[in-house]
Amino acid sequence: MQTKTILVVDDDPNIREVICFALQKASYSHEIATNGKEALDKMVLCAPSLIILDIGLPEMDGLDVCRELRKTSEVPILFLSARDDEIDRIIGLELGADDYVTKPFSPRELIARVGVILKRYAAPQTVQDAETPQLKQGLITLEKDERQVKVNGLEIGLTAIEFEILSALMSRPKIVFTRERILEKAYRDNIHVSDRTIDSHIRNIRAKLGSGGCNDAIETVHGVGFRLGSCENAG
């Protein structure tokens, strides 16, 4: 039986009812919030394992809620939006969201995506991970067991997806990874993700590592994909 608690944040009672019914059928417990402030309060009170967060909330929208949450928490976030807006999707991923679903949506697909995200965060280490618990390149050190990344000793907060992407690149530092290969490494449950989503995650990793003093962590190989940089540029 599942014991995970999902926080559902949406101002539309019909949407909340559909989501909560689907979660209940899948044996997840749930809490609800109808606006951004209530979501932040419920986050403290119930410590959810994942948040399903509507972007189009009144007053404090979902993007602002995500910004506030990411100041103190790495709780997984799955965004909902009434618009298939690429800008919203990219901004949400750059803020640290784990996935994005457009309304109207299939409750079955939503639950599948929830399961994928939770499995990703709880995934045990593989045999290969156990054999090489630490990866190092230039200024960057990645500890797989602790799921920790440091730049020149300074800890950098990455989301689960960002960590998996960086770990894959650091595991094979001379290999050029296509977007498809990055997708296979980071999204291990064959969930559909666009190339733009991968690009957004890469951009986010670069920005975070750059803020820690490493500005050449990931190189773009035009027309092919990405590979690990020298990770030595602190300029």
N, C-alpha and C positions, 0 to 999 in steps of 0.2 A: 504494500500500500504506500502511496505517495504521502509524504508529510510536509511537502513544500507549501509555503503560503505565497500566493500571488496577489499583489496589490493592483487592482483595476482602477484606473483613473480616467474617467470620461464623464462629461456633463450630460450626455444623452442617456436617459434611463432605459430606453429600448436596447441600445448598444450594450450597456452594462448588463442587462438581463441576459442577452444572448451569450456574452462572454462568460458570465458567472455560471450559467447553466452548462456551458461546454466544459468549463474547468471542473465543475462538480462531477460531471459524468466521467471525467478523466481522473477522478480521485484526488484533485488538488483542493486544498483549502484556499479561501480567498478573503480579502478585505476590499472595501470600495472607498473611493474618494471622488468627489464631484467637481473639485477645482484644485488649482495648484497649491494653495496654502494648506488645504486639508491633506493633500498628498504628502507634503513635507512633514506634516504632523504625524500622519499615519506611518510614515517611514520610520520615525523614531519609536513609535508605540509598538508596532507589530514586527519590525525587522524582517521584511519580506525577502524571499529568495529571488524574486524577479518582479519587475514592475511593467505592466502593460499601460502605456502612457499615450493618451490622445494629444496630438500637437495642437489642435484647435480649441483649447480650453479658454474660457472667458477670463479677462483680466490678466492673469499670469499664465501664459501659454506653455505648452509642453516643452518647448525648447528652453524657456527660462527655468522651468522646473528641473530639467536635465542639467543645466549649468549649475544650479544650486546644489543638486545632489552630488555632482562630480567634485565639488570642493571637499567633500568629506567621505564619499562612499563610491565603491566600484560595483554596486549592485547591478546586475544585468537589467537592461532596459530594452523593451520592444516597443517601438513607436507605432501608433495608429494615425492615419491621416485621411481626411475626406477628399484630398486632392492627390493626384499622381504627379506631384511637383518635384522635379529633380533637385531643385535648390534646397527644399526642405529636407529631402533625403540625404543629400550630401552634408548639409549643416548638422543634421542629427547624428550622422555617423562620425563626423569630425568632433562633435561634442562628447562622443563616447558611447553612443547607442550601439546595441548589438545586432539589431535587425529592424525592419521597417515593413509594415503591412498597410496596404491601401484599402480604404472602405469603398464599396462593400467587400467583405472578405468571407471566405469559407471558414466557419468555426473549426472544422476538422484541420484545415491548413494552419490556422492560428495555434491550435493545441500542438500540432506537430512541431511548429517553430519554437514554441515554449519548451517542449521536450528536448529539442536539439540544443537550445541555449543552456538549459540546466545540466544536460549531460556534458556539455563542453566544459562548464565550470567545475563539474565534479569528476571529470575524467581522470582515471588513475594513470600514473606514469607508465610508459611502455618500457620494454626491456632495453631498447636503445637509449631511452632517457636515463635509465638507471646506470648504464655504462658510462655515460658522459653527462654527469649532472651539472657541470659548469662549462660554459662556452665563453671564449674571450676573443675580442678583436679590437686592437688599438685601445681606445678609451672605454670601450663597452665591455661589461661583464654581465653575463646572463646566467642566473642560477635556476635550473629547471625545477628542482625539488621545492624550493621556496617560492618559485614563480616570481622572481625578483630581477629587475634590470637596474644596473647602475652605470652612470657615465662619470668616469674619473672619481668613483667613490660616492657620487650623489645618486640616491635612489630616484628612479623615474617611474611614474605611475602609468602603466599600460593596461588597456582592457584585455580581456581574454583573447579576443581575436587578434589584436595587435601583438600580443605576446607570442602567439602561435606563428604569426607571419615572421616576426623577427627571429624566433627560434629556428624556423626552417631555413632562413637565409644564412644565419650564423652556423648552422650545422654543415652547410655546403658552401663555404665562402667564395669558391672560385666558379660556382655554377650559376648560369643565368636561369632564373625561374620565369617561365611564362605565367601569365595571369591564371591560366587553367591549372598549372601546377601549384601555384600559391593557394588557389581555391581548394584544391584537394587536401593540402596540408592544414589549412586553417578551418575549413568547413568539412569535417570528416563524415558528415551524414548526407552528402550529395544534395544539399539544399541549393536551390537556384539563386545565384548571386551574379549581378552584372559586372562587367569589366570596370564600370565607373565606381562601383562599390569598392572593388579592390584598390583602385587608384586613390579613393578617399582614405582608405585605411593606411596606405603607404604615405600619403601626404601628412596624415595625422602622426604617424610614427616619426617621420622626419622632423616635424615641428617640435614634438616632445623631446626627442634626443637633442635637437638643436638648442632648445631652451636650457638643456643641461651642459651644453658646451661642445657637442659633437655635430658638426654641420655637413659631414660627408658619409653618413651611415649607410645610405642606400643609393646606388647608382641606377639610372634609367638606361637601358640598352634599347635604343629606339627601334621599333618594329618587332621587338622580341619580348622584352619584359624587364625584370629587375635583378640585380645582384648586390651582394654586400659590398660596401665601399671599404676604404682603408680604415675608417673610423678614427682618424688621427687629427683631423682638422678641428682645432678649438678656436679658430678665428671667427 
